[in-house]
Amino acid sequence: MKAIPTAIPDVLILEPRVFGDDRGFFFESYNRRKFAELTGNDVDFVQDNHSRSVKGVLRGLHYQIQHPQGKLVRVVQGAVLDVVADLRKSSATFGQSVSLELTAESKRMLWIPEGFAHGFVVLSDTAEFLYKTTDYWYPEHERCIRWNDPTLKIDWQLQAAPALSAKDAQGKSFDEAELFA
């Protein structure tokens, strides 16, 4: 596995070594020692989540203001545009975002440390998305920033209006959002 830096140095693309032949493929999707070596973070993942969405569904931008979650995300079927925004006021990249197409075919993963908002939009007919988290889900601490926030100016590469949950449609603006120190 190798780590590929993004425009936000703490957010890393993890690219596994895939062994394939006419029978199929094999790859190690997570190894705690290798993860710590590549990211500099020895974390305990405590929860795995799996979602399935149809084309045009946009989920995010989500984060937990207390009990913040680091996330290791990947797509196991289909393709998404994955987006991460830095909410850490003390960071040199505060208010910046990075986006990356994640596909089942590429098998690339994205490491998103605590202190970031995360979201994705489905590009394929359907997509299945997996994410490991470093803390549990606490709905009372969950927050959402509006996907089309004018300050963040995220290019979601949309061809039409996205399908949103009621919660995501009610997201706050970046300027109104609770942020990390």
Phi, psi and omega in degrees: 000145175228155178256135179240123181290154173248183178296339174252108190306330181282344179263123186236141169273129176251123184246112183283158172274120185254130176253118183224153173206194184292350178273339184143218181212165174216139170206154177272112183275340177204134174217116187303315180296315181293319178301313180297319179297316184284325186257341186078014182234116174262095187248158171257116173276127187247350184209138172247136179237150181220123177235154174232133182218158178262167183307135177089352176288131176242125179244121177130181006268117188253151172194166175246123183288324169247153187055051181299149184248129161279147183226137170248113189242151175201160178254131179253350175206127177090206184211144176223158165262115183263137185229137180228133178237133182280117181252014183268108182303328183278358184272146175294342180252019180307132178082357178268158178228161176224143177229153185206136174279123175251133181228155174298323182296316183286331181064011177292150178238163177234129174264122180241107180290171175300148177099009180239149169268148185225144175200170176205157174235140183277126181263332182267176180303318173217161175212142173246130191236129179245141173213136175265139181236150182271355173214165182284164177280126176239098185303330181290343180253358181288139178230162181218131173257138182304132184300327184254035182302131182290337178284316181287328177050050181282131175270102181277358179057040183274143174261343181208172178299138181283159172271122185240152170285164177300320180298314181292327177293337180263011182304152179276163173284159177303319182293334179265345189288148170287133184237171180269151181296000000 
